[in-house]
Amino acid sequence: MSLGNPPEDERPFEDDTDKDRHDLPSIGDALQRARTAAGLSVEDVSNATRVRVAIVRAIEEDDFGPCGGDVYARGHLRTLARAVGLDPEPLVAAYGRKHGGRPAPTPAAPIFEAERIRPERRGPNWTAAMVAAIVAVIGFVGFTAFGGDDDGADRAQVAEGPEPSVSVTDKPTREPAAPEPTESAIAAAPRDKVVVRVSAPDGRSWISAKDHNGRVLWDGVLEQGASRTFQDDTRVDLVLGNAGALELHVNGEKIEDDFRNGQVERLSYTKGDPAAG
C-alpha cells in the first residue's frame, strides 16, 4: 500500500510559462489591437505597406494561407508589425514556434507581395478612342473648309521674290518660285484685289505678312536688294521690323513715307489704297 500522494496529485505542475503563453494574444490579435490603437484602418495599412487588403485581413485572423508560404508570411509579418508600431521579431518567433521554425529555402525569383502589386488588366479605353476619332474628323473638315476651297488660289501670295542668300546645301528642296511680277504687271493688277510689293534697297528687315483671315503669307528676313509681293482679295497686314530700309508699292503706286532705320511699323492695306492703315 502506497503512502504517497494519490495518483491525481502526482500530475506534474503546469509550466507557468505555458500558462502565460495561453494568456497572450495571437499574432493576428496583436496586429489588430496595435492597428486599432494607432487609429489605422485595414485599407490604411494596405496602402502604407502595399500588402493587399485580403492578406492583411487574413493575417489578423491568424490565417497565413493567402501569404503563399512561410517566407512570404514572415515577410508580411515584419512589414505589418512595423506599420502598426510593433517589434516584428517576437511575432516572427511566435510564428516559427507554431509553424515549424525556420522556413525552407525558396527561389529568389519571387518577391513579397508587399513589394509588388500587379496592375489590374484594363480593357481598351473606347471613350478616349472615340474622342480622338471625333477630333480627327473635325480637323479634316476644318482643313477642307478653310484650306482646300476652290478660290484659295485667289487669296494666295502672287509670287515670291528671291530667297535670302544661303548656300545651296543649307536650303531644303522646294519647288521653284514663280517669277517676280514686273512693275507694269503690278500696276495692271485687278482693282478687286489688293497687291503689296515690299522691297529692301537700303538694308535687310524682318517682315511678316498676313491675309484678311490672319493666315501667314510670309514670315522671314528680307535681305538687302530682295523684294516680296503679297496679294489678297480684301486686305494685307504687314509688320516691318526695319521700316526705314524698305520701299512699299501698293496697287502699283509707291507709298511715300518717312520711316526710320530700326523703326517697327504695323500697316494694313486694302483695295483702293495706297493709304497706311
C-alpha positions as CSV (number, residue, x, y, z in Angstrom):
1,M,0.0,0.0,0.0
2,S,1.4,3.3,-1.1
3,L,1.7,6.0,1.5
4,G,2.4,8.7,-1.1
5,N,0.1,11.2,-2.7
6,P,-2.9,9.8,-4.6
7,P,-2.4,9.4,-8.4
8,E,-4.4,12.6,-9.1
9,D,-1.9,14.6,-7.0
10,E,1.1,13.1,-8.8
11,R,0.5,15.1,-12.0
12,P,3.3,17.4,-13.0
13,F,2.8,21.0,-12.2
14,E,1.8,23.1,-15.3
15,D,4.6,25.2,-16.5
16,D,3.9,28.9,-15.7
17,T,5.5,29.9,-19.0
18,D,2.9,27.7,-20.9
19,K,0.1,29.3,-18.9
20,D,1.3,32.8,-19.7
21,R,1.7,31.8,-23.3
22,H,-2.0,30.8,-23.4
23,D,-3.0,34.1,-22.0
24,L,-1.1,36.1,-24.7
25,P,-3.0,37.3,-27.7
26,S,-2.4,35.5,-31.0
27,I,-0.3,37.0,-33.7
28,G,-3.4,38.3,-35.6
29,D,-4.9,39.7,-32.4
30,A,-1.7,41.5,-31.6
31,L,-1.5,43.1,-35.0
32,Q,-5.2,44.1,-35.0
33,R,-5.0,45.6,-31.5
34,A,-1.9,47.6,-32.4
35,R,-3.6,48.8,-35.7
36,T,-6.7,49.9,-33.8
37,A,-4.7,51.6,-31.1
38,A,-2.9,53.5,-33.9
39,G,-6.2,54.7,-35.4
40,L,-5.5,52.9,-38.7
41,S,-7.9,51.0,-40.9
42,V,-7.1,47.9,-42.9
43,E,-7.0,50.0,-46.0
44,D,-4.6,52.4,-44.4
45,V,-2.2,49.6,-43.6
46,S,-2.5,48.1,-47.1
47,N,-1.8,51.5,-48.7
48,A,1.2,52.1,-46.4
49,T,2.7,48.6,-46.9
50,R,1.5,47.6,-50.3
51,V,0.2,44.3,-48.8
52,R,-3.2,43.6,-50.3
53,V,-6.2,44.2,-48.1
54,A,-7.3,40.5,-48.3
55,I,-3.9,39.3,-47.0
56,V,-4.0,41.9,-44.1
57,R,-7.4,40.7,-43.0
58,A,-6.4,37.0,-43.3
59,I,-3.2,37.6,-41.1
60,E,-5.3,39.4,-38.5
61,E,-7.5,36.3,-38.4
62,D,-4.3,34.1,-38.0
63,D,-4.8,32.7,-41.5
64,F,-1.5,32.6,-43.2
65,G,-2.6,30.5,-46.2
66,P,-3.1,33.5,-48.6
67,C,0.6,34.5,-48.0
68,G,1.8,31.8,-50.3
69,G,4.4,30.2,-47.9
70,D,6.4,30.7,-44.8
71,V,8.9,33.0,-46.3
72,Y,6.2,35.4,-47.5
73,A,4.3,35.1,-44.2
74,R,7.4,36.1,-42.2
75,G,8.0,39.0,-44.6
76,H,4.4,40.2,-44.3
77,L,4.6,39.9,-40.5
78,R,7.6,42.1,-40.4
79,T,6.1,44.7,-42.7
80,L,2.7,44.9,-41.0
81,A,4.3,45.0,-37.5
82,R,6.5,48.0,-38.4
83,A,3.4,49.7,-39.9
84,V,1.4,49.5,-36.7
85,G,4.4,50.2,-34.3
86,L,5.2,46.7,-33.1
87,D,8.6,45.0,-32.8
88,P,8.3,42.3,-35.5
89,E,10.8,39.8,-34.1
90,P,8.5,38.4,-31.3
91,L,5.7,37.9,-33.8
92,V,8.1,36.2,-36.2
93,A,9.4,34.0,-33.4
94,A,5.8,33.1,-32.4
95,Y,5.0,32.2,-36.0
96,G,8.1,30.0,-36.1
97,R,7.1,28.1,-32.9
98,K,3.6,27.5,-34.3
99,H,4.5,26.7,-37.9
100,G,7.8,24.8,-37.6
101,G,10.8,27.0,-37.1
102,R,13.0,28.4,-39.9
103,P,11.4,28.3,-43.3
104,A,12.7,26.1,-46.1
105,P,14.8,27.9,-48.8
106,T,12.8,29.3,-51.6
107,P,13.8,30.5,-55.0
108,A,15.0,34.1,-55.2
109,A,12.8,35.0,-58.2
110,P,9.5,35.6,-56.4
111,I,9.3,38.8,-54.3
112,F,7.0,39.8,-51.5
113,E,3.6,40.9,-52.3
114,A,4.5,43.8,-50.0
115,E,6.9,45.0,-52.7
116,R,4.8,44.4,-55.8
117,I,1.2,44.8,-56.6
118,R,0.4,43.6,-60.0
119,P,-1.5,46.2,-62.1
120,E,-5.0,45.2,-62.9
121,R,-5.7,44.5,-66.5
122,R,-7.9,47.1,-68.1
123,G,-9.8,46.8,-71.3
124,P,-9.4,49.3,-74.2
125,N,-10.4,52.9,-73.4
126,W,-13.1,53.2,-76.0
127,T,-14.1,56.7,-74.8
128,A,-10.6,58.1,-75.5
129,A,-10.6,56.3,-78.9
130,M,-13.9,57.9,-79.9
131,V,-12.8,61.3,-78.7
132,A,-9.6,61.0,-80.8
133,A,-11.6,59.9,-83.9
134,I,-14.0,62.8,-83.5
135,V,-11.1,65.3,-83.2
136,A,-9.5,63.9,-86.3
137,V,-12.8,64.2,-88.3
138,I,-13.3,67.8,-87.1
139,G,-9.7,68.7,-88.0
140,F,-10.1,67.2,-91.5
141,V,-13.4,69.0,-92.1
142,G,-11.8,72.3,-90.9
143,F,-8.8,71.9,-93.1
144,T,-11.1,71.1,-96.1
145,A,-13.3,74.1,-95.4
146,F,-10.5,76.7,-94.9
147,G,-7.5,75.3,-96.8
148,G,-8.9,73.4,-99.8
149,D,-11.7,75.6,-101.3
150,D,-11.6,76.4,-105.0
151,D,-10.9,80.1,-104.6
152,G,-8.0,79.6,-102.2
153,A,-5.6,80.3,-105.1
154,D,-7.1,83.7,-105.4
155,R,-6.1,84.6,-101.9
156,A,-2.6,83.1,-102.1
157,Q,0.5,85.1,-102.5
158,V,1.0,86.3,-106.0
159,A,4.7,85.4,-106.2
160,E,7.8,85.1,-104.1
161,G,10.9,87.1,-104.6
162,P,14.5,85.9,-104.2
163,E,15.2,84.0,-101.1
164,P,17.8,85.3,-98.6
165,S,21.3,84.4,-99.5
166,V,22.1,80.9,-98.2
167,S,24.2,78.1,-99.6
168,V,22.6,75.5,-101.8
169,T,23.4,72.7,-99.3
170,D,21.6,74.6,-96.5
171,K,18.3,75.2,-98.4
172,P,15.6,72.5,-98.2
173,T,14.4,71.1,-101.5
174,R,11.4,73.1,-102.7
175,E,9.5,73.8,-105.9
176,P,10.8,76.7,-108.0
177,A,9.2,80.0,-107.0
178,A,7.0,81.8,-109.6
179,P,8.7,84.6,-111.5
180,E,8.6,88.0,-109.8
181,P,6.0,90.3,-111.4
182,T,7.2,93.4,-113.1
183,E,6.2,96.9,-112.1
184,S,3.8,97.1,-115.1
185,A,2.2,93.8,-114.0
186,I,1.6,95.2,-110.5
187,A,0.1,98.4,-111.9
188,A,-2.2,96.3,-114.1
189,A,-3.3,94.2,-111.2
190,P,-7.1,93.9,-110.9
191,R,-8.7,96.5,-108.7
192,D,-10.9,94.0,-107.0
193,K,-7.8,92.8,-105.1
194,V,-5.0,94.4,-103.0
195,V,-1.4,93.9,-104.2
196,V,1.5,94.9,-101.9
197,R,5.2,94.8,-103.0
198,V,7.9,95.2,-100.4
199,S,11.5,95.9,-101.5
200,A,14.7,96.3,-99.4
201,P,17.0,98.7,-101.3
202,D,18.7,100.1,-98.2
203,G,19.2,97.2,-95.9
204,R,17.7,94.0,-94.6
205,S,14.5,93.7,-92.5
206,W,12.3,91.1,-90.9
207,I,8.8,91.1,-92.4
208,S,5.5,89.4,-91.5
209,A,2.6,89.4,-94.0
210,K,-0.9,88.1,-93.4
211,D,-4.2,88.0,-95.3
212,H,-7.5,89.2,-94.1
213,N,-8.2,85.9,-92.4
214,G,-5.0,86.2,-90.3
215,R,-3.2,83.5,-92.4
216,V,0.5,84.0,-92.7
217,L,1.5,84.7,-96.3
218,W,5.2,85.1,-95.4
219,D,7.3,85.5,-92.3
220,G,11.1,85.9,-92.6
221,V,14.1,88.2,-93.2
222,L,14.1,90.2,-96.5
223,E,17.7,90.6,-97.5
224,Q,19.0,93.9,-99.0
225,G,18.2,94.1,-102.7
226,A,15.4,91.5,-102.4
227,S,11.6,92.0,-102.7
228,R,8.4,90.2,-101.9
229,T,4.9,90.7,-103.4
230,F,1.7,89.8,-101.5
231,Q,-1.9,89.7,-102.7
232,D,-5.4,89.2,-101.1
233,D,-8.9,89.9,-102.2
234,T,-9.6,92.1,-99.1
235,R,-6.7,93.2,-97.0
236,V,-2.9,92.6,-96.5
237,D,-1.5,93.2,-93.0
238,L,2.2,93.9,-92.6
239,V,4.7,94.1,-89.7
240,L,8.0,95.7,-90.7
241,G,10.9,95.2,-88.4
242,N,13.2,97.8,-90.0
243,A,10.8,100.0,-91.9
244,G,13.5,102.6,-92.8
245,A,15.2,100.1,-95.1
246,L,12.1,99.3,-97.1
247,E,10.0,100.6,-100.0
248,L,6.4,99.8,-100.4
249,H,4.2,99.7,-103.6
250,V,0.5,99.3,-103.1
251,N,-1.7,98.5,-106.0
252,G,1.1,99.8,-108.3
253,E,1.7,103.1,-106.5
254,K,4.7,103.8,-104.3
255,I,4.0,104.7,-100.7
256,E,5.8,107.9,-99.7
257,D,6.8,107.5,-96.0
258,D,9.3,108.9,-93.5
259,F,10.1,105.6,-91.8
260,R,13.5,105.5,-89.9
261,N,16.0,102.7,-89.7
262,G,15.2,100.3,-86.8
263,Q,11.6,101.6,-86.7
264,V,8.9,98.9,-86.4
265,E,5.7,99.6,-88.3
266,R,2.3,97.8,-88.4
267,L,0.4,98.5,-91.7
268,S,-2.8,97.4,-93.4
269,Y,-3.7,97.9,-97.0
270,T,-7.0,97.3,-98.7
271,K,-8.5,97.8,-102.2
272,G,-8.4,101.4,-103.2
273,D,-5.2,102.2,-101.2
274,P,-2.4,103.4,-101.1
275,A,-3.1,104.6,-97.6
276,A,-1.4,103.4,-94.5
277,G,-3.8,101.5,-92.2
